Amino acid sequence: MKVCVAVLAGLASLAALQAGKPINATCPVKGPKYASKPDITVVHEGQVIGFC
């Protein structure tokens, strides 16, 4: 079970690395005054979303 979780986590991070630059310039959590960071992302429905 632990191996499966580790493999899935690895695949998720690999998908984020391959996906590229986030589609948003600002943080969806803190608002438009804060820029999103390209190293804090999640892939949602095939799009890379950046967070702050």
N, C-alpha and C positions, 0 to 999 in steps of 0.2 A: 504494500500500500504506500509506504513512504517513497519507494522508487517511482511509482506512478505520479505522485504529487510533484516530485522533483522534476520529472520529465515534462509534465504539463507546465510547470512554472518556467522551465527553461525554454520551452517552445513559445510561450507567451512573450517572454522578454526578447527572444529572437525575432518574433514578428514585429515588435515595436522597433527594434534596431533596423530591420529591413524596410520598414514603412517610410522612414524619412522624417521630414520636417512637419511640425504640427500645423494644422490648418488654421488655428486661431493665434492671434498676436497678443491677446489679453487673457488674463486669468478668469475662468468662468466662476470661480469661487469668491475671490476677493473683489472682483469688479474691474472696470476699464482703466482704473488708475495703475493697475499692476500688470506688468508684462508676464506672459507665460514663459516658462523655462524649457528649452528644447530637450533637457535631460530628464525632465519629469513628465512623462507622457503615459497615455493609455490608448490602446487601439479599440475603437468602438465602431462596429459596422463597417470595418475596413478603412476608417479614417483615423489619423493620429490626432489626438486631442492633447494640448499642452496645459499643464497646471503650474501654479506658482508655489 
